[in-house]
Amino acid sequence: MSDLNKNMPRVKFPKLKLTVIKEDGYCYHHYKIGDEIILDDFTHGPKNFCLGLAKSLFPVIYALTFGAEFKFMKNMKSLNVTCPDNGKLSFKVEVLDDDLKVVNKPQQEVPQGPNPKELEIEIEEVCGHCFFGYKKGDKFTVKGLRTPEGFCGAAYSALFPVLFAVNFGATFSFEKDQNCKTGITCPDGGNIKFKVRRK
């Protein structure tokens, strides 16, 4: 374990609640309207949890964990997520406090439209060969959830949860710059490490 990891402060992650709010087709996991699933935190799914749902869910639970707010929701500390398998189910995702009560931050006003943030992806470290030829210090600017043209899809899949979270106001108390997340690692051999910053 690196000295950086040894000295990193431990962060307590909140529990999260998923509630089935829409059912429109057969679910292999037999989830029904009103079913509730409690996640101990964003890193722990229940036993036999649907991985298709987990793929769509992860950016949302990651964002809510680190303080993102969704101003178009009546409770800005929640968001709805649709199952990727033909939209059969929809879930409401909510943050729980220490007493296992839903954290509620009421909507102040209905937004007139999206308010995408300017985000910067930077190559933090090169640890091996990169097919895309990325070099330390390379930077890419994106607006909100738009994808950078020609960007590596495998790397973007790893970056997306962080970009999603940062766009909606997440902060990282353990980073030197709380508006920045470092050490996001390429899934292809870990050859590239990225950082994402809200400008």
LOPAZA-610648 format. One record per residue: residue in three letters; chain; x, y, z of N, C-alpha, C in turn. Coordinates in pm, 1 decimal. Layout:
BEGIN
ALA,A,X,Y,Z,X,Y,Z,X,Y,Z
...
This chain:
BEGIN
MET,A,85.3,-119.4,0.0,0.0,0.0,0.0,88.8,124.3,0.0
SER,A,59.1,220.0,-87.0,140.7,340.6,-96.0,120.3,428.1,26.9
ASP,A,219.6,516.8,53.0,208.7,610.1,165.6,86.7,698.7,149.5
LEU,A,54.1,734.7,22.7,-63.9,818.6,-3.1,-189.9,751.1,49.9
ASN,A,-204.6,620.4,21.5,-323.1,547.8,67.0,-324.1,529.8,218.7
LYS,A,-206.2,509.3,279.3,-197.5,492.2,424.0,-241.0,618.5,496.7
ASN,A,-206.7,734.1,440.9,-234.5,860.9,507.4,-368.5,922.3,468.4
MET,A,-439.6,858.9,375.2,-567.4,914.2,330.4,-670.8,898.9,441.5
PRO,A,-739.2,1007.7,478.5,-840.3,996.1,584.1,-954.3,904.1,541.0
ARG,A,-1006.3,827.5,636.7,-1117.5,738.0,607.7,-1246.2,820.0,602.4
VAL,A,-1325.1,796.5,502.1,-1450.4,869.8,483.6,-1565.4,774.7,513.9
LYS,A,-1659.6,822.1,593.6,-1777.4,740.9,622.4,-1879.9,764.9,512.6
PHE,A,-1916.3,658.2,442.5,-2012.4,669.7,334.5,-2153.3,645.4,387.7
PRO,A,-2252.6,717.7,336.0,-2389.9,696.4,383.1,-2451.8,570.1,324.6
LYS,A,-2551.4,518.9,395.7,-2635.2,413.3,339.3,-2727.6,476.7,235.4
LEU,A,-2774.2,395.4,142.3,-2862.2,443.3,36.5,-2983.1,351.6,25.9
LYS,A,-3096.2,408.6,-9.8,-3219.2,329.7,-24.8,-3267.2,336.1,-169.1
LEU,A,-3297.7,219.3,-224.1,-3357.3,208.4,-356.9,-3501.1,162.1,-338.9
THR,A,-3593.3,230.2,-403.2,-3734.5,190.9,-397.2,-3786.3,174.9,-538.8
VAL,A,-3849.0,61.0,-567.4,-3907.5,38.7,-699.9,-4030.8,127.7,-713.2
ILE,A,-4030.2,217.2,-811.9,-4142.3,310.8,-829.7,-4218.7,285.8,-959.7
LYS,A,-4165.3,198.8,-1046.5,-4235.6,168.5,-1171.4,-4201.0,26.3,-1212.7
GLU,A,-4301.1,-45.3,-1260.1,-4282.2,-183.3,-1307.2,-4353.6,-195.9,-1440.3
ASP,A,-4278.6,-232.2,-1544.8,-4338.3,-239.0,-1678.1,-4275.6,-353.1,-1755.9
GLY,A,-4288.4,-474.6,-1701.0,-4231.7,-590.7,-1768.3,-4175.6,-688.5,-1667.3
TYR,A,-4139.2,-805.4,-1717.3,-4089.8,-912.4,-1629.6,-3947.5,-882.4,-1584.3
CYS,A,-3924.9,-891.2,-1453.5,-3791.5,-870.4,-1395.5,-3736.4,-1004.6,-1349.1
TYR,A,-3615.7,-1040.5,-1394.4,-3554.4,-1167.4,-1356.6,-3528.7,-1176.1,-1206.0
HIS,A,-3519.8,-1059.3,-1141.5,-3495.5,-1057.4,-996.1,-3625.6,-1042.9,-916.9
HIS,A,-3736.7,-1038.2,-990.0,-3870.6,-1033.4,-928.1,-3892.5,-909.6,-840.7
TYR,A,-3827.1,-797.5,-876.6,-3852.9,-673.5,-804.7,-3994.0,-624.6,-839.2
LYS,A,-4064.7,-573.3,-740.5,-4201.0,-523.9,-758.0,-4211.8,-382.1,-703.4
ILE,A,-4312.6,-307.8,-750.2,-4335.8,-171.9,-701.2,-4345.9,-174.0,-548.3
GLY,A,-4274.4,-82.5,-487.3,-4273.4,-72.5,-341.5,-4158.9,-145.6,-275.3
ASP,A,-4093.5,-238.1,-346.8,-3977.6,-307.8,-289.1,-3869.6,-206.6,-253.5
GLU,A,-3804.6,-226.3,-140.4,-3695.2,-139.9,-96.5,-3568.7,-222.4,-80.7
ILE,A,-3459.7,-166.9,-125.9,-3328.8,-230.7,-113.5,-3238.7,-129.5,-43.9
ILE,A,-3172.0,-171.5,63.4,-3080.4,-83.5,135.2,-2937.9,-123.6,99.9
LEU,A,-2859.1,-26.7,56.9,-2717.4,-48.2,30.7,-2638.6,4.4,151.0
ASP,A,-2547.0,-75.3,202.7,-2465.5,-30.1,316.2,-2384.9,93.7,280.3
ASP,A,-2342.3,101.5,157.5,-2279.2,221.2,102.1,-2266.3,198.3,-47.8
PHE,A,-2208.2,295.2,-119.2,-2206.1,283.9,-265.5,-2114.4,173.2,-315.1
THR,A,-2031.3,117.3,-227.4,-1937.7,13.4,-270.6,-1990.0,-128.2,-245.7
HIS,A,-2103.3,-141.7,-175.1,-2153.4,-274.5,-138.6,-2295.7,-295.6,-187.7
GLY,A,-2310.3,-382.6,-285.0,-2443.7,-421.5,-329.3,-2490.6,-542.6,-250.9
PRO,A,-2621.7,-562.1,-237.3,-2672.5,-681.8,-168.8,-2637.8,-808.0,-246.4
LYS,A,-2644.0,-921.1,-178.3,-2618.3,-1050.4,-241.7,-2715.2,-1070.9,-358.1
ASN,A,-2663.5,-1120.5,-469.3,-2742.1,-1150.0,-590.4,-2808.2,-1026.2,-650.9
PHE,A,-2748.7,-910.1,-627.5,-2802.2,-785.0,-683.2,-2786.1,-784.9,-834.4
CYS,A,-2882.6,-730.0,-904.9,-2880.5,-726.1,-1051.2,-2765.3,-639.2,-1101.2
LEU,A,-2674.0,-697.0,-1176.5,-2558.4,-621.7,-1225.2,-2595.1,-526.8,-1338.2
GLY,A,-2701.1,-557.3,-1411.7,-2748.2,-462.7,-1513.2,-2792.8,-333.6,-1448.0
LEU,A,-2870.6,-346.9,-1340.9,-2912.2,-228.9,-1265.9,-2791.9,-159.3,-1204.2
ALA,A,-2697.9,-236.8,-1150.6,-2580.4,-177.8,-1086.3,-2503.0,-88.2,-1182.9
LYS,A,-2495.4,-128.5,-1308.3,-2422.3,-49.0,-1409.0,-2486.6,88.7,-1426.1
SER,A,-2619.1,93.4,-1436.3,-2688.4,221.4,-1452.1,-2691.5,300.2,-1322.0
LEU,A,-2697.3,227.8,-1212.8,-2712.9,288.7,-1080.9,-2585.3,354.5,-1029.6
PHE,A,-2469.8,297.9,-1063.7,-2345.1,339.0,-998.2,-2315.9,488.5,-1006.3
PRO,A,-2327.1,553.3,-1123.1,-2298.8,697.6,-1124.2,-2387.4,776.2,-1028.5
VAL,A,-2511.9,733.0,-1011.0,-2606.5,803.6,-924.5,-2571.2,786.0,-778.0
ILE,A,-2545.3,662.0,-735.0,-2513.4,641.2,-593.8,-2377.1,700.6,-559.2
TYR,A,-2285.4,701.8,-655.4,-2155.0,765.1,-634.7,-2173.7,916.2,-615.8
ALA,A,-2252.7,976.3,-702.8,-2276.3,1120.9,-696.2,-2343.9,1159.7,-564.5
LEU,A,-2450.1,1087.2,-527.0,-2521.1,1118.9,-403.5,-2431.5,1100.5,-281.2
THR,A,-2345.4,1000.2,-284.2,-2253.2,975.6,-172.5,-2164.7,1096.4,-146.3
PHE,A,-2120.7,1162.1,-253.1,-2026.4,1273.0,-238.2,-2094.1,1410.5,-248.3
GLY,A,-2224.3,1413.4,-219.9,-2291.6,1541.9,-199.6,-2355.5,1606.0,-320.2
ALA,A,-2367.8,1533.9,-429.8,-2433.6,1591.7,-547.0,-2579.3,1625.0,-515.0
GLU,A,-2631.3,1725.4,-585.4,-2772.4,1763.1,-572.4,-2833.7,1773.6,-710.8
PHE,A,-2955.1,1723.6,-721.7,-3026.5,1723.4,-848.5,-3141.8,1822.6,-836.4
LYS,A,-3118.1,1943.2,-886.4,-3208.6,2055.2,-862.2,-3344.2,2040.0,-931.1
PHE,A,-3355.3,1944.8,-1023.1,-3482.5,1919.7,-1090.8,-3569.3,1819.8,-1013.1
MET,A,-3518.9,1767.2,-901.5,-3594.6,1673.9,-817.6,-3657.2,1749.0,-700.4
LYS,A,-3777.3,1707.1,-658.1,-3841.8,1770.6,-542.2,-3757.1,1753.6,-416.8
ASN,A,-3696.6,1635.4,-400.7,-3591.9,1616.2,-300.1,-3460.7,1613.9,-376.5
MET,A,-3381.6,1719.7,-362.9,-3260.7,1732.5,-444.2,-3153.3,1630.7,-407.4
LYS,A,-3172.4,1559.1,-296.3,-3079.1,1454.7,-255.1,-3131.1,1316.8,-298.4
SER,A,-3197.6,1311.6,-412.1,-3249.8,1185.6,-465.4,-3247.3,1191.4,-617.4
LEU,A,-3262.3,1074.5,-678.9,-3272.0,1069.1,-824.8,-3338.0,937.9,-864.7
ASN,A,-3407.8,938.7,-976.9,-3469.6,817.8,-1030.4,-3378.6,755.2,-1135.0
VAL,A,-3373.6,622.6,-1135.2,-3288.9,547.5,-1227.9,-3373.3,440.0,-1294.2
THR,A,-3357.0,424.5,-1425.4,-3432.4,324.7,-1501.6,-3344.7,204.6,-1532.6
CYS,A,-3401.1,86.9,-1519.8,-3335.4,-38.3,-1556.4,-3294.2,-33.3,-1704.1
PRO,A,-3170.1,-77.1,-1737.8,-3127.9,-72.2,-1877.6,-3190.4,-181.5,-1964.0
ASP,A,-3255.3,-281.2,-1900.8,-3315.4,-391.5,-1976.0,-3457.2,-353.2,-2018.6
ASN,A,-3465.3,-275.9,-2124.9,-3593.6,-238.1,-2185.7,-3680.2,-152.0,-2093.9
GLY,A,-3616.9,-84.6,-1997.8,-3690.0,7.3,-1910.7,-3798.0,-58.7,-1827.7
LYS,A,-3774.4,-184.7,-1788.1,-3879.6,-260.2,-1718.3,-3911.5,-204.4,-1580.0
LEU,A,-3810.9,-149.3,-1514.7,-3828.7,-99.3,-1378.8,-3767.6,38.9,-1366.1
SER,A,-3819.6,117.6,-1272.1,-3754.8,242.0,-1231.3,-3743.0,242.1,-1079.9
PHE,A,-3633.4,297.1,-1032.3,-3604.8,303.6,-889.6,-3582.4,447.9,-848.6
LYS,A,-3628.1,482.6,-728.7,-3589.9,609.0,-667.5,-3471.4,579.2,-576.2
VAL,A,-3366.5,659.4,-588.6,-3247.7,643.8,-504.8,-3244.5,758.6,-405.0
GLU,A,-3230.1,724.9,-276.4,-3228.0,825.7,-171.1,-3112.8,798.0,-74.8
VAL,A,-3062.5,903.7,-13.2,-2956.0,893.8,86.5,-3021.4,880.0,223.9
LEU,A,-2962.2,795.5,308.5,-3011.8,777.8,444.9,-2915.8,841.6,544.6
ASP,A,-2971.8,898.1,651.6,-2886.5,954.1,756.4,-2849.5,845.7,856.8
ASP,A,-2782.4,884.3,966.1,-2736.7,785.8,1064.1,-2851.3,713.1,1133.8
ASP,A,-2969.2,774.7,1132.5,-3087.4,711.0,1193.3,-3170.5,634.1,1090.0
LEU,A,-3113.1,617.1,970.5,-3177.4,545.4,859.7,-3304.1,614.7,810.2
LYS,A,-3307.0,748.0,826.5,-3416.1,827.0,770.5,-3367.2,891.5,641.5
VAL,A,-3460.1,909.8,547.4,-3425.2,968.1,417.9,-3380.5,1113.1,436.8
VAL,A,-3265.5,1146.0,379.7,-3218.3,1284.4,379.8,-3301.5,1361.4,278.0
ASN,A,-3363.8,1469.5,322.2,-3451.2,1546.2,233.5,-3401.6,1690.2,224.8
LYS,A,-3371.4,1733.6,104.0,-3337.7,1873.5,78.3,-3436.1,1923.6,-25.9
PRO,A,-3540.1,1995.0,17.1,-3646.0,2034.1,-76.6,-3595.3,2124.3,-188.9
GLN,A,-3655.4,2103.7,-303.7,-3625.3,2186.2,-421.4,-3659.4,2332.1,-391.3
GLN,A,-3566.0,2422.7,-422.6,-3587.3,2565.2,-398.1,-3672.6,2628.5,-507.6
GLU,A,-3641.4,2594.9,-630.2,-3718.7,2642.7,-745.1,-3696.4,2547.8,-860.8
VAL,A,-3791.9,2540.8,-949.2,-3780.0,2452.1,-1064.5,-3683.2,2514.5,-1164.2
PRO,A,-3574.8,2444.5,-1198.5,-3479.6,2502.0,-1293.7,-3542.1,2521.5,-1431.3
GLN,A,-3496.6,2625.3,-1501.3,-3550.0,2656.1,-1634.6,-3488.9,2567.1,-1743.1
GLY,A,-3382.9,2499.1,-1708.3,-3315.7,2411.6,-1804.8,-3187.5,2359.6,-1743.5
PRO,A,-3111.9,2279.9,-1816.8,-2987.4,2225.3,-1762.5,-2884.6,2335.3,-1737.6
ASN,A,-2798.8,2310.2,-1641.9,-2690.9,2404.2,-1609.0,-2558.9,2327.6,-1606.9
PRO,A,-2512.3,2283.4,-1725.2,-2391.7,2200.4,-1728.1,-2268.9,2277.5,-1682.4
LYS,A,-2182.9,2206.9,-1607.7,-2058.6,2267.1,-1558.4,-1946.0,2240.1,-1657.6
GLU,A,-1843.9,2325.4,-1652.5,-1725.2,2302.1,-1734.1,-1631.2,2212.8,-1653.5
LEU,A,-1598.8,2098.3,-1709.5,-1517.2,1998.4,-1642.1,-1388.6,1975.4,-1720.6
GLU,A,-1283.5,1945.4,-1648.2,-1154.2,1921.0,-1712.8,-1104.3,1782.3,-1677.1
ILE,A,-1071.3,1705.1,-1780.4,-1006.8,1575.5,-1763.8,-858.5,1596.3,-1791.7
GLU,A,-773.5,1553.7,-1699.7,-628.7,1568.0,-1719.4,-561.1,1433.2,-1702.2
ILE,A,-460.6,1406.0,-1786.5,-380.3,1285.3,-1770.3,-284.7,1311.1,-1654.5
GLU,A,-306.8,1239.1,-1546.7,-230.0,1259.9,-1424.0,-99.8,1180.9,-1424.2
GLU,A,-106.7,1059.6,-1480.1,9.7,971.6,-1476.8,1.8,873.1,-1592.8
VAL,A,116.3,842.5,-1653.0,125.0,740.3,-1757.9,208.5,626.3,-1701.4
CYS,A,148.1,507.9,-1692.9,214.0,393.2,-1628.5,249.6,283.1,-1728.0
GLY,A,217.9,303.2,-1854.2,243.9,202.5,-1956.2,196.8,253.8,-2091.8
HIS,A,193.8,163.0,-2190.1,156.6,202.9,-2325.8,8.0,235.3,-2334.4
CYS,A,-21.6,347.3,-2399.4,-160.3,387.6,-2423.3,-184.8,388.5,-2573.4
PHE,A,-284.2,311.8,-2617.9,-317.2,304.3,-2760.0,-353.1,441.9,-2815.2
PHE,A,-413.6,527.1,-2731.6,-454.5,660.7,-2775.4,-340.8,762.2,-2766.6
GLY,A,-226.7,721.1,-2712.8,-110.7,808.9,-2707.5,-122.0,922.5,-2607.4
TYR,A,-205.3,906.8,-2504.9,-218.5,1012.9,-2405.3,-86.7,1030.9,-2330.7
LYS,A,-55.4,1156.2,-2301.1,68.1,1190.9,-2231.4,35.3,1269.7,-2105.3
LYS,A,122.0,1257.8,-2006.5,102.1,1329.4,-1880.8,84.1,1478.4,-1909.3
GLY,A,-19.6,1535.9,-1849.1,-47.4,1678.0,-1867.0,-149.0,1707.5,-1976.4
ASP,A,-179.6,1608.8,-2063.2,-284.1,1630.9,-2164.5,-415.1,1665.8,-2093.9
LYS,A,-489.8,1760.4,-2151.6,-615.1,1804.0,-2090.9,-727.1,1804.2,-2193.7
PHE,A,-846.7,1771.3,-2146.2,-967.1,1771.5,-2229.2,-1075.3,1844.3,-2150.2
THR,A,-1139.0,1941.1,-2211.9,-1247.6,2013.3,-2146.2,-1380.3,1964.2,-2200.1
VAL,A,-1472.6,1936.1,-2108.3,-1606.3,1892.3,-2148.1,-1709.2,1978.4,-2076.9
LYS,A,-1824.6,1990.4,-2137.7,-1934.3,2067.0,-2078.8,-2040.4,1968.9,-2031.9
GLY,A,-2060.7,1964.0,-1900.3,-2162.0,1874.6,-1846.1,-2133.6,1730.6,-1880.6
LEU,A,-2232.0,1662.5,-1936.2,-2219.4,1520.1,-1965.1,-2186.9,1490.8,-2111.6
ARG,A,-2144.1,1591.9,-2185.3,-2103.5,1569.1,-2324.3,-1972.6,1490.7,-2327.5
THR,A,-1960.7,1401.0,-2424.3,-1839.1,1321.9,-2436.1,-1735.2,1397.3,-2518.8
PRO,A,-1606.3,1386.9,-2480.2,-1502.7,1449.4,-2563.5,-1490.5,1374.3,-2696.3
GLU,A,-1487.5,1445.7,-2805.8,-1482.2,1382.3,-2938.0,-1356.6,1297.3,-2952.0
GLY,A,-1375.9,1171.5,-2994.2,-1263.9,1081.6,-3020.4,-1197.2,1026.3,-2895.6
PHE,A,-1256.4,1047.7,-2779.4,-1193.5,1004.6,-2653.7,-1206.2,853.0,-2638.0
CYS,A,-1109.2,791.7,-2570.1,-1109.2,647.4,-2546.4,-1234.7,604.9,-2471.3
GLY,A,-1312.9,514.8,-2528.8,-1437.6,471.3,-2467.6,-1416.8,394.6,-2338.7
ALA,A,-1312.9,309.4,-2332.9,-1287.0,232.6,-2210.8,-1252.7,326.3,-2095.4
ALA,A,-1169.2,424.3,-2122.5,-1133.2,521.4,-2018.9,-1254.7,604.1,-1978.5
TYR,A,-1336.3,643.3,-2077.0,-1451.7,726.6,-2045.5,-1551.4,651.8,-1957.4
SER,A,-1561.9,520.2,-1975.8,-1654.1,442.4,-1891.9,-1611.4,447.8,-1745.3
ALA,A,-1479.6,450.3,-1720.9,-1429.1,461.7,-1583.5,-1445.9,604.1,-1530.4
LEU,A,-1433.1,702.3,-1618.0,-1442.0,842.4,-1577.6,-1585.8,889.6,-1556.5
PHE,A,-1682.3,826.9,-1624.2,-1817.8,881.1,-1626.0,-1880.2,899.6,-1487.7
PRO,A,-1870.8,801.9,-1395.4,-1931.8,827.2,-1264.5,-1877.4,952.0,-1195.6
VAL,A,-1748.2,977.2,-1211.6,-1687.6,1095.7,-1149.8,-1734.1,1222.0,-1221.6
LEU,A,-1734.0,1220.2,-1354.2,-1781.9,1335.8,-1430.1,-1926.5,1367.7,-1394.4
PHE,A,-2009.3,1264.1,-1384.5,-2150.1,1280.7,-1348.9,-2162.5,1345.6,-1211.4
ALA,A,-2086.3,1292.6,-1115.2,-2091.9,1344.3,-978.5,-2045.3,1488.6,-971.1
VAL,A,-1933.5,1518.0,-1033.9,-1875.7,1653.2,-1027.7,-1967.1,1753.2,-1097.3
ASN,A,-2030.4,1712.6,-1205.9,-2121.3,1802.6,-1277.0,-2237.9,1845.6,-1188.6
PHE,A,-2280.1,1757.4,-1097.2,-2393.1,1788.7,-1010.4,-2350.0,1830.8,-869.6
GLY,A,-2225.2,1877.0,-858.5,-2182.8,1943.7,-735.2,-2114.1,1858.9,-631.4
ALA,A,-2078.0,1735.2,-662.8,-2007.4,1651.9,-565.3,-1873.2,1713.7,-530.0
THR,A,-1830.3,1691.1,-406.1,-1697.7,1733.9,-360.6,-1631.0,1617.5,-289.1
PHE,A,-1499.0,1623.1,-279.6,-1420.1,1513.7,-224.9,-1333.3,1568.3,-111.7
SER,A,-1377.3,1546.9,11.8,-1313.2,1607.3,128.3,-1170.0,1560.6,147.9
PHE,A,-1135.8,1445.1,92.7,-1002.8,1387.6,111.8,-902.5,1434.4,6.7
GLU,A,-944.8,1513.9,-90.3,-854.7,1565.1,-193.5,-803.1,1704.5,-155.6
LYS,A,-685.9,1740.0,-204.3,-633.3,1874.9,-180.1,-728.5,1979.9,-236.4
ASP,A,-776.7,1956.4,-357.4,-879.0,2040.6,-418.5,-1008.4,1960.6,-413.6
GLN,A,-1105.6,2004.0,-331.4,-1227.2,1926.0,-311.5,-1315.2,1918.7,-436.0
ASN,A,-1288.2,2004.1,-534.6,-1362.0,2000.2,-660.8,-1294.9,1909.9,-764.0
CYS,A,-1197.1,1831.7,-719.3,-1116.4,1748.9,-809.4,-1109.8,1606.7,-754.6
LYS,A,-1117.6,1508.4,-844.3,-1097.1,1368.2,-805.3,-979.2,1313.9,-883.3
THR,A,-879.5,1262.7,-811.3,-757.5,1211.5,-873.5,-758.6,1058.4,-877.0
GLY,A,-660.7,1002.8,-948.4,-637.2,858.3,-944.9,-740.7,771.6,-1013.5
ILE,A,-814.7,828.2,-1108.4,-914.7,747.5,-1181.1,-838.5,666.8,-1286.5
THR,A,-843.6,536.6,-1273.9,-750.7,450.5,-1346.0,-814.8,383.5,-1466.6
CYS,A,-742.1,387.2,-1577.9,-783.9,319.8,-1701.0,-804.0,171.0,-1673.7
PRO,A,-913.5,110.7,-1723.5,-935.6,-32.7,-1699.2,-843.1,-122.6,-1780.2
ASP,A,-773.7,-68.0,-1880.3,-685.2,-147.2,-1965.8,-545.0,-150.4,-1905.8
GLY,A,-525.8,-234.6,-1804.7,-393.5,-252.0,-1745.1,-351.1,-138.4,-1654.4
GLY,A,-438.2,-42.5,-1629.2,-402.0,70.1,-1542.6,-293.4,156.9,-1601.4
ASN,A,-285.8,160.6,-1735.5,-175.2,231.8,-1799.8,-184.2,383.3,-1787.9
ILE,A,-303.2,434.7,-1765.8,-322.4,579.7,-1754.2,-402.9,608.2,-1628.0
LYS,A,-363.7,714.8,-1557.0,-442.8,764.4,-1445.0,-486.7,906.7,-1478.6
PHE,A,-613.8,933.3,-1450.5,-674.5,1061.4,-1484.6,-715.9,1136.4,-1358.2
LYS,A,-733.7,1266.0,-1372.0,-803.9,1339.9,-1269.6,-910.1,1425.3,-1337.2
VAL,A,-1017.2,1447.5,-1263.7,-1130.2,1525.3,-1313.5,-1149.7,1643.4,-1219.8
ARG,A,-1168.0,1761.2,-1277.5,-1183.2,1882.6,-1196.7,-1298.3,1966.6,-1251.1
ARG,A,-1376.7,2019.9,-1158.2,-1480.1,2117.6,-1195.4,-1412.2,2253.5,-1199.4
LYS,A,-1421.1,2319.8,-1316.3,-1349.8,2446.3,-1334.8,-1430.0,2562.7,-1276.5
